[in-house]
Amino acid sequence: MLIQTLSTASAEIDAAKASLRRDAAERRRAAVRDNPNAGAAVRDNFLGAIKVSADIPVSAYWPLEEEFDPRPLFTELHRRGHPVGLPVIPGKGQPLLFRRWEPNVELVRGSFRVMTPPPTAPEIVPKLLLVPLLAFDRDGYRLGYGGGFYDRTIAKLRSAGEAPAVGVTFSALEVPAVPRGDTDQPLDWIVTEREAIRVGAIAGFNPGTGSSLQDR
């Protein structure tokens, strides 16, 4: 009976996520159209709220046409000396790995149309992740695309030490509550074109003006 109950609960969560994905995808398309300067605003809000110690490796992502564009932020972090990695999907059920991005690197198309550095680019292990999403809530939970890649990645990096995860997105994608399961990993920050929302209280983030992430 317990197994059946857990299975039913999991199916209900999956159905709720699928429904929210459809709605969130529509709202995100509208946000992309209506907020052409959102990437620059998120960059400024991030840099104003989160002080990142020098040289910390950062993961980012190259946006698809319908996604929030984080390039203004990770380009500026690169300019400030942070190694930047873009995600590579090594296989189903595995965490992501990250290959180093440089402004002059020629990207290649990987799984799910994701643009990545070539296989010859060195791998990096990020200490701060910029995470895409379809929806978020004020508890730090995000709705992803259903593959679980970022949840596995965040869990793996956190188990090895500090690995703050920052969702970067449009404010229009906020919802009262994201359906969540046992393996869903909460974010530590969410930064939109309107504000930077501090969720986590992990080591290295200190409350107050200009929270900081100290290198370990």
HELIX and SHEET records of a PDB file:
HELIX    1   1 LEU A    2  ASP A   34  1                                  33    
HELIX    2   2 ALA A   38  ALA A   49  1                                  12    
HELIX    3   3 ARG A   71  ARG A   79  1                                   9    
HELIX    4   4 SER A  111  ARG A  113  5                                   3    
HELIX    5   5 PHE A  149  SER A  159  1                                  11    
HELIX    6   6 SER A  171  LEU A  173  5                                   3    
SHEET    1   A 2 ILE A  50  VAL A  52  0                                        
SHEET    2   A 2 SER A 211  LEU A 213  1                                        
SHEET    1   B 8 GLU A 123  ILE A 124  0                                        
SHEET    2   B 8 LEU A  97  TRP A 101 -1                                        
SHEET    3   B 8 VAL A  84  VAL A  88 -1                                        
SHEET    4   B 8 VAL A  58  SER A  59  1                                        
SHEET    5   B 8 LEU A 128  VAL A 131  1                                        
SHEET    6   B 8 ALA A 165  VAL A 168  1                                        
SHEET    7   B 8 TRP A 189  VAL A 191  1                                        
SHEET    8   B 8 ALA A 196  ARG A 198 -1                                        
SHEET    1   C 2 VAL A 108  ARG A 109  0                                        
SHEET    2   C 2 MET A 115  THR A 116 -1                                        
SHEET    1   D 2 ALA A 135  PHE A 136  0                                        
SHEET    2   D 2 ARG A 142  LEU A 143 -1                                        
END                                                                             
